[in-house]
Amino acid sequence: MKNKRTRERMCAIIAAAMLGVGVSVEASKVGLSSQFVSVVLEGLQVGRNYNLLELRGVPYTVKNRGDGPANIVIDIEQPDPKNLLPGYEPIPELNWLSVTPNEMRINPGDSGFAALTINIPKGEQYIGRHYHGVVWAHIKTTGWFSAGVRSNIRFSTGKSPETLQEEEKYRSMVALNYDMWPSALYLKKAAVGKYESEAGEKKSFLFTNRDEEPIELVITPVPWARPTLPPGYEKVNDLGWVRFEPSTIKADGLSIEKVKLVMDIPEQYAGKKIAFMARLSLPIGTIVNMTHRVLVEVAPKDGAVKTEEKK
């Protein structure tokens, strides 16, 4: 019985302690912020140190958004692998980034300032690379709770991945020399259910690669994007029932490829005229063209096809 009372008393003490911690945290507002949420630099050289105050004109700043003074510690971390952007890798050593001072006391509502420096060692193996480091400013505490803010620092010893990607897009765009005919694909015999433009009306887009180098483009159905619709036609926003075959056009140099339209037309469009467009884009997602139109006349549910009366 004595042991049972002792256990009950200990549980009561633990519960009271936990309640006290909850009240303390809830009663005290804590929080930090920083203007350096994400910094991207390129064209840096190996064997040099770079002070962000000199490069950007502003120091690394931490603001105390709490309602009491806070002792702040600023640490350097490697990024979480899931937060790495394509082309970047973690800084090889934590000393590639340094903050001075790395400890400060900040009153509520005030900001603390520090010098953030990028330190790149000598070595040809570091040329043309892209690195990612993290600066973590947090309240100094020995408890389980520590408010803080992380800033991402990305830098390249050469052109950044973003710049390289833009240059690749430009080269790809300049190299394109193609034609797709017709500019508007008219289908007049479509019906509810599966309908193929080539099998139904012997109509398709003809893609001509006029260059000697191969071309690869993705063709996708998209909603009508012109200011006005042809008379009698309506815009379709949900195009999950439409596809082009092939959906990726791979044309050898000086060649012609046929692109047919395949639809599984819902009943709601029976007896209607619908319009949408075809978008051409590079495999990386850059839009190349969105001017080609698709205009479809769908027969009524009874299958009757409207014909013009002879005068």
C-alpha positions in Angstrom: 0.0 0.0 0.0 2.9 2.3 0.9 4.5 1.7 -2.5 1.2 2.4 -4.3 0.9 5.8 -2.5 4.5 6.6 -3.4 3.9 5.9 -7.1 0.7 8.0 -7.0 2.5 10.9 -5.4 5.3 10.7 -7.9 2.8 10.7 -10.8 1.1 13.8 -9.3 4.5 15.6 -9.0 5.4 14.8 -12.7 1.9 15.9 -13.9 2.3 19.2 -12.0 5.8 19.8 -13.4 4.5 19.2 -17.0 1.6 21.6 -16.4 4.0 24.2 -15.1 6.2 23.9 -18.2 3.2 24.3 -20.4 2.1 27.4 -18.6 5.6 28.9 -18.7 6.0 28.3 -22.5 2.5 29.6 -23.3 2.9 32.7 -21.1 6.2 33.7 -22.7 6.3 34.7 -26.4 9.5 33.7 -28.2 10.6 33.9 -31.8 13.4 34.9 -34.1 13.4 36.1 -37.7 16.1 36.9 -40.3 16.2 38.8 -43.6 18.6 36.2 -44.9 16.0 33.5 -45.6 17.7 32.5 -48.9 20.8 33.9 -50.5 22.2 32.8 -53.9 25.6 33.9 -55.1 27.5 32.9 -58.3 30.9 33.6 -59.9 32.9 33.1 -56.7 36.5 32.0 -56.9 38.3 29.2 -55.0 40.9 30.2 -52.5 39.1 33.4 -51.5 36.9 34.6 -48.6 33.7 36.6 -49.3 32.0 38.8 -46.7 28.3 39.1 -47.5 28.3 42.6 -46.1 30.7 43.6 -48.9 28.9 41.6 -51.6 25.3 42.6 -50.7 25.7 45.7 -48.6 23.8 44.4 -45.6 24.9 42.4 -42.6 23.4 39.1 -41.4 20.5 40.1 -39.2 18.6 38.4 -36.5 15.5 40.0 -34.9 14.1 39.0 -31.5 10.3 38.8 -31.9 9.8 37.6 -28.4 8.7 39.6 -25.3 11.9 39.2 -23.4 15.7 39.5 -23.9 17.2 36.5 -25.7 20.7 35.0 -25.8 21.3 34.0 -29.4 23.7 31.4 -30.8 24.5 31.2 -34.5 25.6 27.8 -35.8 26.5 26.5 -39.2 24.8 23.3 -40.5 24.8 21.1 -43.5 21.4 21.2 -45.3 18.8 18.4 -45.0 19.2 16.3 -48.2 15.5 16.7 -49.0 16.0 20.5 -49.2 18.9 20.4 -51.7 17.9 22.0 -55.0 19.0 20.2 -58.2 22.6 20.8 -59.0 23.6 21.7 -55.4 25.6 19.8 -52.9 26.2 20.3 -49.1 29.3 22.4 -48.1 32.1 19.9 -47.6 33.1 21.3 -44.2 31.1 23.6 -41.8 34.0 26.1 -41.7 33.2 27.0 -45.3 30.7 29.4 -43.6 31.5 31.6 -40.6 29.6 34.2 -38.6 31.1 36.9 -36.4 30.0 37.3 -33.7 28.3 33.9 -33.3 26.7 34.8 -30.0 24.7 37.9 -29.0 22.1 39.1 -26.5 19.1 40.8 -28.2 16.4 42.8 -26.4 12.8 42.3 -27.4 12.0 43.9 -30.7 15.6 44.6 -31.5 17.9 43.1 -34.1 21.4 41.8 -33.8 24.0 42.1 -36.6 26.8 39.8 -37.6 29.3 39.4 -40.5 28.6 36.3 -42.6 31.7 35.0 -44.5 32.0 32.3 -47.2 35.4 30.7 -47.0 36.4 28.6 -50.2 39.6 26.7 -50.0 42.1 26.4 -52.9 41.7 23.4 -55.2 40.7 22.7 -58.8 38.2 20.2 -57.5 36.1 23.0 -56.2 35.8 24.9 -59.5 32.5 24.9 -61.3 30.6 23.4 -58.2 27.5 24.5 -56.4 27.3 24.4 -52.7 24.5 24.8 -50.0 25.0 25.7 -46.4 22.6 26.6 -43.6 22.9 29.3 -40.9 20.9 28.5 -37.8 20.3 31.3 -35.3 18.6 30.0 -32.2 18.0 30.9 -28.6 20.6 29.5 -26.3 19.0 27.1 -23.9 19.7 23.8 -22.2 16.0 22.9 -22.2 14.1 20.9 -24.8 12.6 24.0 -26.5 14.7 26.4 -28.6 13.2 28.9 -31.0 15.3 29.6 -34.1 15.5 30.6 -37.7 17.4 28.9 -40.5 18.8 30.7 -43.5 19.9 28.9 -46.7 23.2 30.1 -48.4 23.8 28.8 -51.9 26.9 29.7 -53.9 28.7 28.6 -57.0 32.3 28.7 -58.1 31.2 29.7 -61.5 27.8 30.1 -63.0 24.9 29.0 -60.8 22.6 26.1 -61.8 19.8 28.6 -62.4 22.0 30.6 -64.8 23.2 27.4 -66.6 19.6 26.2 -66.9 18.5 29.6 -68.5 21.4 29.4 -70.9 20.4 25.9 -71.9 16.8 27.0 -72.4 18.0 29.8 -74.7 20.2 27.5 -76.7 17.4 25.0 -77.1 15.0 27.8 -78.2 17.4 29.2 -80.8 18.1 25.8 -82.2 14.4 25.1 -82.9 13.5 25.1 -86.6 10.2 23.4 -87.1 6.7 23.7 -88.4 3.4 22.1 -87.4 0.4 22.0 -89.8 -2.4 22.8 -89.8 -2.6 25.8 -87.4 -6.2 24.7 -86.6 -7.4 21.1 -86.6 -11.1 20.9 -87.4 -12.9 17.7 -86.5 -16.6 17.4 -87.6 -17.5 13.8 -87.1 -16.6 13.2 -83.5 -19.0 11.3 -81.2 -19.2 10.5 -77.4 -16.8 7.9 -76.4 -13.4 7.1 -77.8 -12.6 9.0 -81.0 -9.3 9.2 -82.9 -8.8 12.0 -85.4 -6.8 9.9 -87.8 -9.1 6.9 -87.9 -12.3 8.9 -87.9 -11.5 11.7 -90.4 -7.9 11.1 -91.6 -6.8 14.3 -89.8 -3.7 14.9 -87.7 -1.1 17.4 -87.1 2.0 17.1 -89.2 5.2 18.1 -87.4 8.2 19.0 -89.7 11.7 19.2 -88.4 13.5 21.6 -90.8 16.8 21.3 -89.0 19.5 18.7 -89.4 19.6 18.1 -85.7 16.9 16.0 -83.9 14.1 17.8 -82.0 12.2 16.7 -79.0 9.1 18.5 -77.9 6.2 17.6 -75.6 2.7 18.3 -76.9 -0.1 18.8 -74.4 -3.9 19.8 -74.7 -4.6 23.0 -72.8 -7.7 25.2 -72.4 -8.5 27.8 -75.0 -6.2 30.8 -74.4 -7.2 33.3 -77.1 -9.3 36.4 -76.4 -12.3 35.1 -78.4 -13.8 31.8 -79.3 -15.1 30.9 -82.8 -18.9 31.4 -83.1 -20.8 28.5 -81.6 -17.9 26.9 -79.8 -17.4 26.7 -76.1 -14.2 26.5 -73.9 -13.3 23.2 -72.2 -11.2 23.5 -69.0 -11.0 19.8 -67.9 -9.1 18.0 -70.7 -8.1 14.8 -68.8 -10.0 12.9 -71.6 -7.8 14.3 -74.3 -4.3 13.3 -75.4 -2.0 13.5 -78.3 -0.1 10.5 -79.7 2.8 10.6 -79.4 2.7 12.9 -76.4 6.4 13.5 -76.9 7.4 14.3 -80.5 10.9 13.0 -81.3 11.7 14.1 -84.8 15.0 13.2 -86.5 16.7 15.9 -88.6 14.8 16.8 -91.8 11.9 14.6 -91.0 8.1 14.7 -90.7 6.1 13.1 -87.8 2.3 12.6 -87.6 0.6 13.6 -84.3 -2.9 12.3 -84.0 -5.6 13.4 -81.5 -7.2 10.7 -79.2 -10.3 11.6 -77.1 -12.6 9.8 -74.8 -15.4 12.3 -75.1 -17.8 12.6 -72.1 -21.5 12.6 -72.7 -21.9 16.1 -71.4 -20.4 17.3 -74.7 -22.8 15.5 -77.0 -24.3 17.8 -79.6 -21.8 20.6 -78.7 -18.9 22.3 -80.4 -15.8 22.5 -78.2 -12.5 24.2 -78.5 -9.1 23.9 -76.9 -5.4 24.3 -77.8 -2.2 22.4 -78.2 0.9 23.5 -76.3 4.4 22.6 -77.4 7.2 22.7 -74.7 10.7 21.5 -74.2 11.1 18.4 -72.0 12.4 20.7 -69.2 9.1 22.5 -69.2 9.8 25.7 -71.2 6.8 26.6 -73.4 7.8 26.9 -77.0 4.4 27.5 -78.7 0.7 27.7 -77.8 -1.0 28.9 -81.0 -2.4 25.7 -82.5 -6.1 25.2 -82.1 -8.4 22.2 -82.0 -12.1 22.6 -82.8 -14.4 19.6 -82.4 -18.0 19.1 -83.3 -19.6 16.3 -81.3 -22.6 14.5 -82.6 -25.8 14.3 -80.5 -26.5 11.3 -78.2 -28.7 9.7 -80.9 -25.7 9.6 -83.2 -27.3 11.9 -85.8 -24.9 14.2 -87.6 -26.1 17.6 -88.5 -26.1 18.3 -92.2 -26.6 21.6 -94.0 -29.9 21.9 -95.8 -29.6 22.3 -99.6 -31.0 25.5 -100.9 
